[in-house]
C-alpha cells in the first residue's frame, strides 16, 4: 500500500502547513481581529502561533473535519 502524503492546508498570505501538524485553532476576536487576521494556528514544532487570514471553519473544512466545522461556536 502506498504511503499517503500529508495534506497541505493554506493559511493565506502564501503560508501552508501540513494538516497532521496542526494541533489547535484559535479564533482571533476583538480589536486584534482585522486586516486579514482571522485565526491563530498552533503547529507542532513551531513555538509561536501562525496568523491565518482564513477562519477556523474553513481551515477545519480543508483538513477534512466538516463535522467539527458545522458545530455552533
Secondary structure, 3 states (H helix, E strand, C coil): CCCCCCCEEEEECCEEEEHHHEEEEEECCHHHCECCECEEEEECCCCCCEEECCCHHHHHHHCCCHHHHCCCC
